[in-house]
Amino acid sequence: MDIKRIGVITSGGDCGGLNAVIKGAAQMANSMGIETVIIPNGYAGLYNLVDFDNVTVLTPERLDLIHAEMAGSEAGNSRVKIKKIEDENKYDRIKKGLEKFSIGGLVISGGDDTGSVMVDLTSQGIACVHTPKTMDLDLQTYSVGGDSTINRISEMIKDLKTTGVTHNRVIVLEAFGRYAGHTAFRGGIGGDADCILIPEIPADFDVIYKHMKNKFIFRVENSDVKAGTYTIVTAEGMTDAKGEVIVDESAGVDAFGHKKLAGAGKYVRKRLEAIMKEDPEMTEFMKRNGIFVAGVYKLPEIREVTPGHLVRSGRSSSYDVNFGKEAGAAAVILLTKGLGGNSVVNVRGTKITYMPTAEVIKQRRVNLNTVAFYETLGVCFGRKPGEFKPELVEEKGEIEREF
Ligand code: F6P
């Protein structure tokens, strides 16, 4: 396909690795004699492109100002679903914008909603290749943002332990991730959290409380200075015993029309506080260890921390910069080969793997066998531990890995 100029779009929630995608795409395009421009602010910019006076061209000088290691996106994001725009000429308007700036194809970085719009645009005859992006990690393929967020969550948990142990508090960290628990799970494991609550497992508070009480008491009573903490990572989309997502309805909906999730950390704290209040053994524990002060300090405190957007801000992990550059660059190659409608899966040496975007955006949730594995290692997932049945597989042939 003879493309002289491509546009780069980043869409949906921002996260680590997006600037690497932009850089990778533009650097590969430059090496092929193709110009890259930024279409600003996601699909909002695409829809309004026709009214723009100019677009930013990613010349080597401009590219040098984009820092691949920074999270967020130099292109800007929005949560605009083209299908939802009440304008019967919306696709013509988009095509006119692309024609105006001689843009022959698009590299679009985003998650499931972005991907579904990309499938929609492809069916309208617009050449687009998708690079997977979401900190929620709920696509079929790896997506930039996941590793950066996991690292952020695990660092926060590690940091929170210092204040937790100093005050003998139980810490509950609520992490973004929507309806999949991948980042809470892996971030929690990375930070060596005691308990991880994910949407995939309806939370049983009797199990959580028992685990918390035993670990907390064990730590304090094994400490020569009577200090201990207990850490819980809860996914924002955690589910109650009935399997329903805990949502503070006052949070409203986003531009894609999804409920904003909020309130999981507070819910966990309140449920545990209520059980602890009725447990005389906790008061005895406080007295036995010289912590109890009548009328002032009767029970250990439970505190929730809601970092919100901090889990996807700041810097990108090195893994995301690597994957982002590879995915962005590979997307340009797919575009020039007429392979619109696909998502980049990965790049290994000369091999670029891709998959139809309509498949890639199907939701992937946490594997409960992996949960059972970690339950065997003592982590609580808010249920009676599942049975871990190891399956031994002998690898035959070459193992495809880069490091
Ligand atoms: O989908 C990515 C994500 O970070 C979710 O985990 C979270 O629920 C949501 O975006 C928050 O989005 P916003 O920045 O629009 O509030």
Boltz pocket constraint, residues with backbone or C-beta under 6 A from the ligand:
constraints:
  - pocket:
      binder: B
      contacts: [[A, 13], [A, 14], [A, 79], [A, 111], [A, 134], [A, 135], [A, 136], [A, 176], [A, 177], [A, 178], [A, 236], [A, 254], [A, 260], [A, 261], [A, 312]]
      max_distance: 6.0
